[in-house]
Structures are given as structure tokens and as C-alpha cells.
Amino acid sequence: MINFTVPLFLTLKLSFVTMVFLFIIGIPFAYWLAFSGFRWKFFVESVVALPLVLPPTVLGFYLLMTIGGNSFIGQWYEGVFHKPLAFSFQGLVLGSFLYSLPFAVQPFQTSFAGVDRKFLEASWSLGRSRFYTFFHVILPLSRHGIITGCVLSFAHTLGEFGVVLMIGGNIPGITKVASVAIYDEVQSLNYGIANIYAAILLAFSFLILAGVYFINRRFIRTI
């Protein structure tokens, strides 16, 4: 009897954890990209956008070389936590974070940059700090972009295959997410089981994206 719940639950867990990290780290990073006058900012933006054009297997390969057991990072992690970083759930989170980074940061950045500067200047003229202005002016006015970035990063992680297979392998209950399970079933010619996994991911992804468009349309109508 095939247990469909384990790979699906692991996929949802990976997507949620990745989205949370992207929100926590991506928000201040996107703010810096939106408002910084750093001369070489375009180089940083290019690095962030690289996963959009880079083949997943290339990114997965270099990540595997970076966090594998023969690397400094891999050996340090294993020495501290007494388990390898590669072929672990933590390794999947790291790979998913990097691979989905532009799907979160770019909507955040675009939304921050789109805030009318007169609102920022009004806040500053009232003696409010940049910290206060960010949380009480920029964030509320950028909520549609933040929602979009979070949901897109979540949905993108749902369908990851190349990166997670390269750095996570196919360990049931640990790194075998739904996309890898589909690949396994197709390799075994179990098209019916593969179709169930695929249909569930298709339906879930569609509902997520439909929700984003619905929320953004309602937001546009209220401004």
C-alpha cells in the first residue's frame, strides 16, 4: 500500500519552512535593494536573479559540492550537529531557500520601491525614524507584494525537483518530496500513482495562485 501522505507532508513542510526563512531574511534584504545607493547593487541583483535562468541541476551540483561531507561547511556542520547537511531536510531547506530567493525578493523589492516617496517624506518630516517608517508606512503599503512573494516562493518550492534531488537524494521520510516521488513512480512505470501525486500538486498550486490573484485584485480595488 502506497503512503501518499509522507512525501506530500514533507513537501508542504519544506515549502512552509522555506517561505518563513525567505520572509524573515528577504524583507530586510529587499528593503536594502530597493533603497540602497550602493554602486554595485546591480551585481547583487544579478546574483539574486541567477536561479531564474540557471539550470536547477547546476545549482544543485554546486550546492552539493559546498555542503557535502568533503567541504569545509559540510565538515563543520557535521562536527557541530553530528549529522551531515547534504541529504538531510536542513540541506533541502538551504537549497530551496537559494532556489526560490528571487521569487520572494523581487516582488518584495518591487513593492517597496513602488511606495510613493511623499508618504516616506511625510513620515520623516514628523520626526519618525526609518525603522518606524518601514513598519508603519512601507510594510502596510507593500502588503500585496509581500503576499505575492510569500505565496510564489511557497508554490515554487512545491514543484522543485532538480535541486532537491541533487542535494537531498531520495530518502523516504527525510528528503523524498512529492516531485521526487513522481519521478520514482514514473521510473517504475507506475503511472497511476504518479498521476495522483501530480494531480494533487497541480490542484494545490492552482488554488494557491488563484488565491494570490484574488487577493491582489481586491487590494487594487480598495486603493
Backbone as a ProteinNet text record, in pm:
[ID]
protein_1_A
[PRIMARY]
MINFTVPLFLTLKLSFVTMVFLFIIGIPFAYWLAFSGFRWKFFVESVVALPLVLPPTVLGFYLLMTIGGNSFIGQWYEGVFHKPLAFSFQGLVLGSFLYSLPFAVQPFQTSFAGVDRKFLEASWSLGRSRFYTFFHVILPLSRHGIITGCVLSFAHTLGEFGVVLMIGGNIPGITKVASVAIYDEVQSLNYGIANIYAAILLAFSFLILAGVYFINRRFIRTI
[TERTIARY]
84.6	0	88.1	65.1	143.9	96	188.8	157	182.5	75	88.1	115.8	80.9	84.6	226.1	320.3	455.2	525.6	536.7	600.9	526.1	392.6	314.6	333	329.9	351.8	491.6	589.8	727.1	740.5	670.2	672.2	611.5	497.9	433.6	519.2	579.8	668.3	787	849.1	963.5	922.2	807.1	760.3	733	671.2	638.1	763.6	854.3	977.2	1058.9	1067.9	1140.3	1076.6	943.5	872.8	899	900	923.6	1064.2	1164.3	1300.7	1314.2	1248.2	1253.3	1186.5	1080.9	1014.9	1105.7	1163.1	1246	1371.2	1437.2	1562.2	1536.8	1434.4	1408.9	1356.7	1278.6	1222.1	1331	1422.7	1528.1	1621.3	1645.6	1732.5	1667.8	1537.3	1466.1	1459.5	1445.9	1444.8	1577.8	1686.4	1818	1831.8	1784.5	1792	1706.8	1593.9	1501.9	1551.6	1620.6	1654.5	1804.3	1886.1	2029.9	2084.5	2184	2252.2	2385.4	2403.4	2527.9	2558	2680.3	2717.7	2706.5	2742.1	2743.8	2618.8	2510.9	2387	2337.5	2362.2	2317.9	2381.4	2503.8	2571	2499.8	2460.9	2387.6	2253.4	2183.9	2055.6	2070.2	2180.7	2206	2225.7	2296.3	2317.8	2185.5	2101.7	1971.6	1885.1	1889.3	1805.1	1862.1	1983.8	2050.7	1969.9	1904.4	1826.6	1714.5	1673.2	1567.9	1613.3	1742.7	1794.3	1890.8	1937.3	2034.7	1964	2012.2	1952.1	1956.8	1846.7	1843.4	1953.1	1989	2093.2	2229.5	2252.4	2378.4	2384.1	2275.7	2270.9	2282	2212	2217.6	2356.3	2424.8	2560.1	2655.9	2654.4	2746.4	2709.4	2580.7	2541	2590.3	2580.8	2628.4	2777.8	2852.6	2996.4	3027.2	2935.9	2958.5	2925.6	2820	2775.4	2802	2867	2896.5	2995.4	3013.4	3098	3244.7	3289.3	3430	3456.5	3350.4	3366.6	3386.3	3437.7	3457.9	3325	3224.3	3094	3030.9	3038.6	2981.5	3047.8	3180	3251.9	3223.9	3216.4	3184.8	3046.1	2947.7	2810.3	2800.7	2866.9	2861.5	2931.4	3038.7	3108.6	3027.5	2946.2	2865.5	2735.8	2667.1	2533.8	2534.6	2651.2	2668.5	2578.6	2553.8	2481.2	2515.9	2511.6	2550.1	2445.7	2491	2399.2	2341	2426	2376.6	2291.6	2191.6	2099.6	2027.5	1987.3	1908.5	1800.7	1702.5	1596.6	1652.1	1748.3	1810.1	1880.2	1942	2004.3	1901.6	1786.5	1678.4	1630.1	1620	1576.3	1675.1	1804.5	1906.1	1897	1887	1876.7	1749.7	1638.4	1511	1513.1	1579.3	1590.5	1661.7	1773.6	1851.4	1778.7	1714.3	1648.5	1522.7	1452.8	1330.3	1354.2	1477.9	1509.7	1452.8	1472.3	1419.3	1267.4	1199.3	1054	995.9	1074.3	1031.3	1089.4	1218.7	1286.7	1240.8	1225.4	1188	1050.2	946.3	818.2	827.2	903.6	923.3	987.4	1096	1170.9	1086.3	1015.1	930.5	822.5	765	659.8	714	829.8	891.6	925.3	985.2	1026.2	906	790.1	671	595.3	636	569.6	598.6	494.7	509.1	600.6	701.9	802.6	746.4	635.2	578.6	530.9	490	449.8	570.3	683.3	805.1	852.9	851.7	897.9	806.4	676.9	582.9	611.8	642.8	676.1	804.8	904.2	1031.9	1017	933.7	915.5	847.1	774.7	710.9	804.2	929.5	1028.6	1032.7	963.9	964.5	1094.5	1143.3	1267.6	1242.9	1351.3	1338.2	1280.3	1314.5	1261.6	1109.6	1061.9	918.4	850.1	910.6	853.3	841.1	939.9	935.9	817.5	798.5	695	555	544.7	412.2	371	463.7	429.7	460.7	585.4	627.5	561.3	568.7	511.1	360.6	280	136	105.5	178.8	153.9	210	291	352.9	294.8	183.7	132.9	99	52.7	20.3	145.5	255.8	381.7	438.8	422.4	470.8	392.3	259.9	177	214.6	232.7	269.7	403.1	503	634.3	631.6	557.7	549.1	480.7	369.9	294.4	369.6	433.1	508.8	626.4	694.2	806	756.3	640.6	581.2	545.3	477.2	434.6	553.4	656.2	773.8	845.6	851.5	916.4	838.3	706	623.8	669.7	709.2	741.9	889.8	974.2	1117.5	1150	1247	1289.4	1441.1	1499.7	1642.5	1729.7	1702.3	1785.1	1769	1643.3	1621.5	1674.1	1669.1	1720.7	1872.8	1938	2084.2	2139.2	2077.6	2134.4	2063.3	1948.3	1874.3	1861.8	1876.5	1862.6	1718.1	1701.4	1569	1552.9	1553.8	1544.8	1402.3	1327.3	1187.5	1174.7	1080.2	1054.3	1150	1257.3	1358.2	1376.2	1399.6	1422.6	1336.5	1256.5	1173.6	1046.1	1053	936.8	849.5	736.4	638	693.6	771.3	825.8	920.4	998.8	1088.3	1007.7	899.4	812.4	749.7	710.5	656.4	759.4	882.1	990.4	1013.1	1012.3	1031.5	922.8	797.5	686.6	687.4	726.4	737	848.3	960.5	1070.8	1028.5	936.8	888	765.4	728.2	612.6	480.1	478.4	354.6	287.9	234.7	181.2	57	-20.5	-139.3	-104.9	-5.9	36.6	101.1	183.2	245.9	140	33.1	-74.3	-144.4	-158.3	-221.6	-137.7	-6.4	82.9	75.6	84.8	86.4	-44.1	-155.8	-285.9	-301.1	-253.5	-261.9	-178.3	-55.6	30.5	-27.3	-84.4	-145	-260.4	-348.2	-464.4	-421.4	-324.9	-279.6	-213.1	-130	-61.3	-161.6	-262.4	-363.7	-440.6	-479	-553.4	-470.5	-341.3	-253.6	-246	-221.4	-208.9	-341.6	-452.1	-583.5	-609	-565.8	-580.3	-500.2	-377.8	-293.7	-359.7	-407.7	-471.5	-598.4	-672.5	-794.7	-762.6	-663.5	-624.7	-573.6	-488.5	-433.6	-541	-639	-746.9	-830	-857.6	-932.2	-852.1	-717.9	-634.3	-635.4	-626.9	-625.6	-756.4	-866.5	-996.9	-1013.8	-936.3	-950.8	-860.4	-773.1	-682.6	-722.9
-120.3	0	125.3	212	333.7	438.3	494	600.3	734.9	797.7	924.5	1041.1	1026	1140.7	1184.1	1089.8	1125.6	1219.7	1185.9	1281.1	1413.2	1408.8	1531.8	1618.8	1557	1632.9	1692.9	1614.8	1664.8	1781.4	1774.6	1883.5	2010.9	1997.2	2113.1	2170.8	2083.9	2128.9	2205.4	2151.7	2218	2352.8	2358.9	2483.9	2588.7	2546.5	2641.8	2694.6	2605.4	2647.3	2739.6	2704.9	2789.1	2926.1	2930.9	3058.8	3145.1	3085.2	3160.5	3221.5	3142.5	3194.9	3304.4	3286.4	3388.7	3517.2	3505.8	3625.3	3697.4	3622.2	3682.7	3747.8	3679.6	3730.4	3817.6	3781.1	3852	3992.5	4017.5	4151.2	4256.6	4240.2	4342.5	4348.3	4232.6	4231.4	4308.2	4286.7	4358.1	4507.5	4543.6	4685.6	4750.1	4680	4733	4748.8	4649.5	4657	4771.4	4797.2	4899.6	5040.9	5060.6	5196.8	5225.4	5125.6	5148.2	5219.1	5303.4	5370.2	5305	5182.3	5109.4	5100.3	5134.9	5145.5	5012.6	4903.5	4771.3	4690.6	4758.4	4689	4600.5	4641.8	4562.9	4424.4	4415.7	4285.9	4195.2	4251	4174.5	4129.3	4218.7	4183.7	4072.5	4072.7	3967.1	3832.7	3833.5	3709.2	3656.2	3745.1	3704.7	3643	3702.3	3655.4	3533.8	3495.3	3385.5	3255.6	3214.8	3090	3090.1	3208.9	3215.2	3158.4	3167.8	3122.5	3005.8	2980.2	2873.3	2738.4	2637.7	2504	2453.9	2398	2351.3	2251.3	2167.1	2068.8	2134.8	2247.5	2319.7	2377.8	2443	2497.8	2386.5	2276	2163.8	2103.1	2095.5	2038.5	2122.4	2253.3	2339.4	2346.6	2338.2	2332.5	2203.5	2093.9	1966	1970.5	2035.2	2049.3	2139.7	2235.7	2331.3	2273.7	2190.5	2140.6	1991.7	1928.8	1786	1753.9	1624.9	1581.4	1615.9	1643.7	1677.8	1828	1908.1	2053.4	2103.9	2224.8	2284.8	2303.3	2354.8	2378.1	2246.4	2146.2	2016.6	1952.8	1961	1903.4	1979.9	2113.5	2193.7	2160.6	2152.5	2123.3	1985.5	1888.5	1753.2	1745.2	1823.5	1824.8	1888.1	1989.1	2059.4	1985.6	1939.7	1880.8	1727.8	1670.6	1525.2	1456.5	1525.3	1467.1	1547.5	1485.5	1556.8	1659.8	1765.4	1867.5	1824.1	1766.7	1712.5	1589	1565.9	1452.6	1455.7	1576.8	1596.2	1699.2	1707.4	1806.2	1947.5	1968.8	2101.1	2140.8	2044.5	2072.1	2109.8	2042	2077.2	2220.1	2260.4	2396.5	2498	2471.4	2561.8	2572.4	2457.8	2459.6	2527.2	2500.8	2561.9	2712.1	2753.1	2896.4	2968.9	2915.4	2980.5	2974.4	2860.2	2843.3	2930.1	2953.8	3033.8	3179	3216.6	3352.1	3461.5	3455.4	3564.2	3571.6	3460.2	3460.2	3533.7	3550.2	3627.3	3767.9	3780.1	3908.9	4007.3	3961.8	4054.1	4116.8	4039.3	4105.9	4199.1	4158.8	4246.8	4378.3	4366.4	4484.2	4576.8	4519.4	4599.4	4672.4	4605.1	4666.3	4778.3	4756.8	4861.2	4983.7	4959.4	5069.4	5145.4	5079.3	5142.8	5230.2	5230.5	5316.5	5462.5	5542.6	5684.6	5750.7	5818.3	5876.4	5988.2	6046.9	6155.1	6103.4	5976.7	5919.1	5901.1	5861.1	5845.1	5980.1	6080.1	6212.6	6274.1	6245	6295.1	6232.9	6104.9	6037	6092.9	6112.9	6165.6	6308.3	6387.8	6528.1	6539	6431.9	6429.6	6376.7	6353.5	6308.7	6158.5	6085.7	5940.2	5882.4	5778.7	5714.7	5629.3	5587.8	5498.4	5364.3	5321.2	5194.8	5204.8	5312.9	5334.1	5346.3	5421.9	5442	5310.7	5225.5	5096.8	5013.4	5002.8	4914.9	4975	5108	5169.8	5235.2	5247	5307.3	5211.6	5169.9	5088.6	4951.4	4881.8	4746.3	4744.1	4830.1	4827.3	4857.5	4951.1	4987	4883	4791.4	4689.5	4551	4544	4413.1	4321.9	4380.9	4295.1	4229.5	4303.9	4247.7	4144.8	4167.7	4072.4	3941.7	3953.8	3833.6	3757.3	3829.7	3765.5	3693.6	3759.8	3698	3573.9	3579.4	3463.5	3346.5	3374.6	3266.6	3208.4	3294.1	3243.9	3157.3	3198.4	3117.8	2984.5	2985.8	2861.6	2769.8	2825.2	2744.8	2694.6	2777.3	2736.5	2620.8	2624.1	2515.9	2385.4	2395	2275.3	2190.7	2258.2	2186.2	2163.1	2193.3	2173.4	2026.8	2007.2	1869.8	1858	1931.1	1916.2	1945.7	2057.1	2096.9	1998.4	1963.7	1876	1735.1	1692	1559.1	1556.3	1664.4	1669.8	1674.8	1754.7	1773.1	1689.1	1631.4	1554.1	1407.1	1373.6	1234.7	1188.6	1064.5	1003	917.6	985.2	914.5	926.4	816.7	823.1	883.7	977.6	1041	1151.5	1168	1269.7	1367.7	1317.1	1404.9	1368.8	1266	1224.5	1307.1	1419.2	1506	1455.7	1521.5	1473	1470	1571.1	1574	1456.8	1421	1306	1176.8	1172	1054.4	1033.5	1141.9	1130.9	1070.5	1119.8	1068.5	919.2	879.6	738	650.7	696.2	615.7	606.7	713.7	708.9	614.2	619.3	528	382	358.6	222.4	189.1	281.1	264.7	260.1	317.3	326.4	460.4	471.8	599.9	641.8	546.1	579.8	648.3	595.4	656.9	791.9	797.9	925.5	1030.2	986.9	1079.5	1133.9	1053.2	1100.4	1210.2	1185	1287.7	1415.9	1398.9	1514.4	1592.5	1521.8	1588.5	1668.2	1611.9	1682.4	1809.6	1800.4	1918.5	2021.5	1974.2	2065.2	2142.2	2070	2134	2232.5	2191.5	2276.7	2403.1	2388.5	2503.9	2599.6	2544.2	2628.9	2708.4	2642.9	2711.9	2822.7	2797.2	2899.5	3022.2	2999.5	3111.1	3184.2	3110.4	3174.2	3263.2	3216.5	3296.4	3425.1	3418.1	3537.4	3639.9	3595.6	3688.4	3747.7	3667.8	3717.2	3824.3	3798.3	3894.8	4023.7	4011.8	4131.2	4211.6	4143.2	4216	4293.6	4233	4303.4	4420	4399.5	4508.8	4626.9	4597.2	4704.5	4783.1	4714.3	4780.1	4871	4846.8	4925.3	5047.9	5062.6	5179.1	5279.5
0	0	0	-95.8	-107.5	-6.3	68.9	163.7	96.4	51	-21	72.7	197.6	287.7	323.9	333.6	379.2	281.9	151.3	59.4	48.1	52.5	41.7	165.2	282.2	405.4	408	365	361.9	264.8	152.9	55.4	113.5	179.8	241.5	353.4	432.3	540.2	483.3	378.9	315.8	259.1	192.6	132.7	239.5	349.5	455.3	524.4	559.8	627.7	537.3	409.6	313.5	303.7	296.4	287	410.1	527.9	651.7	650.6	612.5	606.5	501.5	388.8	283.6	328.7	407.9	460	560.1	652.1	757.3	699.3	608	551	428.7	350.8	225.5	243.6	350	371.6	391.7	487.3	501.7	381.8	318.7	201.1	85.8	65.1	-41.1	-12.3	114.4	151.9	114.1	142.5	106.9	-44.7	-118.9	-264.8	-318.9	-255	-304.6	-277.5	-165.6	-124.3	-115.3	-131.6	-120.6	-244.2	-221.1	-331.5	-364.2	-320	-343	-492.2	-527.9	-669.9	-742.8	-673.2	-736.5	-703.5	-675.6	-640.7	-754.9	-876	-990.6	-990.3	-939	-931.3	-831.3	-717.6	-616.7	-672.6	-743.5	-802.9	-906.1	-979.2	-1076.9	-1009.1	-896.8	-822.6	-768.1	-716.4	-663.3	-772.7	-892.3	-1003.1	-1074.6	-1043.1	-1115	-1117.1	-1006.7	-1012.5	-1115.6	-1162.8	-1263.3	-1397.2	-1425.3	-1555.2	-1542.5	-1421.3	-1401	-1395.4	-1469.4	-1459.4	-1315.2	-1265.2	-1126.3	-1092.4	-1188.9	-1161.2	-1141.7	-1208.5	-1190.3	-1050.1	-1009.5	-874.6	-771.3	-794.8	-702.4	-692.9	-805.8	-806.1	-722.9	-744.6	-670.6	-521.7	-492	-351.6	-286.6	-361.7	-309.2	-282.9	-372	-351.9	-231.9	-205.8	-97.4	39.8	45.6	176.7	194.6	96.7	106.5	216.7	241.9	351.7	335.7	213.1	190.2	193.3	206.4	207.6	350.7	361.4	493.6	565.9	492.8	554.2	597.9	510.2	543.5	663.9	670.8	784.3	912.7	902.5	1020.7	1072.6	983.2	1024.1	1089.9	1029.1	1083.4	1218.6	1234.5	1361.9	1473.1	1439.1	1539.4	1569.7	1464.5	1482.3	1474.1	1444	1440.6	1337.7	1228.5	1115.9	991.1	874.2	752.2	712	646.4	595.3	461.8	375.8	249.5	278.6	195.8	210.3	345.2	384	504.8	475.8	564.3	544.9	553.9	643.5	656.5	526.7	460.5	331.7	226.4	230.3	137.6	160.2	285.8	317.3	261.5	278.7	226.4	74.7	7.4	-138.4	-185.9	-119.9	-157.9	-134.3	-26.2	3.3	-109.7	-152.1	-258.4	-392.2	-419.3	-548.6	-559.9	-448.6	-451	-412.3	-387.2	-341.9	-432.6	-564.9	-648.3	-649.5	-627.1	-628.7	-508	-404.8	-288.2	-290.4	-312.8	-300.7	-408.5	-531.7	-638.6	-618.3	-581.4	-550.2	-429.5	-327.2	-211.9	-256.4	-331.5	-374.8	-461.3	-557.5	-646.9	-569.5	-472.3	-392.1	-304.1	-243.4	-161.3	-246.2	-362.8	-449.9	-505.1	-510.6	-564.7	-466.1	-340.5	-241.5	-273.8	-279.6	-311.6	-209.5	-259.5	-170.2	-83.5	-124.5	-43.3	92.4	98	226	318.4	257.5	337	388.9	303.4	342.5	448.2	436.9	537.9	674.1	674.1	799.9	859.7	774.1	823.3	873.1	805.2	845.7	981.4	1020.4	1152	1259.8	1222	1319.2	1339.7	1254.5	1268.7	1214	1278.2	1235.3	1112	1047.4	931.7	974.3	1094.3	1146	1160.2	1220	1236	1099.7	1009.9	876.8	801	818	748.7	795.9	926.4	980.6	973.2	973.5	977.3	845.7	752.4	622.9	508.1	498.1	383.9	384.5	495.8	501.9	473.5	537.5	506.6	360	300.5	161.1	63.4	113.4	27.8	51.7	120.2	161.6	43.5	-67.6	-182.5	-239.1	-243.2	-292.5	-197.1	-67.8	32.2	23.9	11.7	-2.6	-128.4	-237.9	-364.9	-352.7	-294.4	-280.3	-193.9	-83.5	5.5	-63.2	-130.3	-193.4	-312.7	-392.1	-506.7	-461.3	-355.6	-306.3	-252	-186.8	-136.6	-253.1	-352.7	-467	-548.3	-560.1	-636.2	-568.9	-437.5	-363.3	-377	-391	-408.2	-526.5	-634.7	-757	-780.6	-683	-702	-727.7	-817.3	-844.9	-855.1	-948.4	-974.1	-853.6	-785.8	-672.2	-556.8	-523.9	-409.3	-435.2	-560.7	-591.4	-581.7	-623.4	-621.5	-479.4	-392.7	-258.8	-152.8	-188.4	-90	-122.6	-249.2	-287.5	-277.1	-236.2	-234.8	-109.2	5.8	133.7	185.9	191.5	236.7	375.6	388.1	516.5	553.2	476.6	508	393.1	272.8	157.7	36.7	46.5	-66.9	-70.9	-141.3	-154.8	-269.4	-291.2	-388.4	-530.7	-569.1	-704.9	-729.4	-628.9	-641.3	-642.6	-564.7	-564	-701.8	-767.9	-904.3	-997.8	-989	-1072.8	-1047.5	-922.2	-887.6	-947.3	-935.2	-984.2	-1136.4	-1202.9	-1349.3	-1391.5	-1319.9	-1349.9	-1332.4	-1238.1	-1213.9	-1297.3	-1387.9	-1476.8	-1399.9	-1280.7	-1202.1	-1232.4	-1353.8	-1397.6	-1318.8	-1272.8	-1195.5	-1065.4	-994.6	-868.8	-894	-999.2	-1034.4	-1067.3	-1132.3	-1168.3	-1044.5	-940.6	-817.1	-752.6	-741	-686.7	-769.8	-902.2	-991.9	-984.3	-978.5	-972.6	-843.3	-733.2	-604.8	-608.3	-660	-668.7	-765	-877.5	-974.4	-911.8	-843.3	-781.2	-672.4	-591.6	-482.5	-536	-638.1	-697.6	-760.9	-828.9	-891.7	-786.9	-678.3	-573.6	-509.8	-492	-434.2	-524.5	-653.5	-747.7	-765	-769.3	-779.6	-658.2	-540.8	-420.3	-426.1	-481.2	-494.6	-585.2	-702	-795.5	-735.7	-660.4	-597.8	-493.6	-410.5	-307.1	-369.2	-471.6	-535.5	-606.7	-667.1	-734.2	-633.2	-518.8	-414.6	-359.3	-350.2	-299.9	-396.5	-525.7	-626.7	-624.3	-600.7	-598.5	-477	-371.7	-248.8	-246	-345	-344.2	-449.9
[MASK]
+++++++++++++++++++++++++++++++++++++++++++++++++++++++++++++++++++++++++++++++++++++++++++++++++++++++++++++++++++++++++++++++++++++++++++++++++++++++++++++++++++++++++++++++++++++++++++++++++++++++++++++++++++++++++++++++

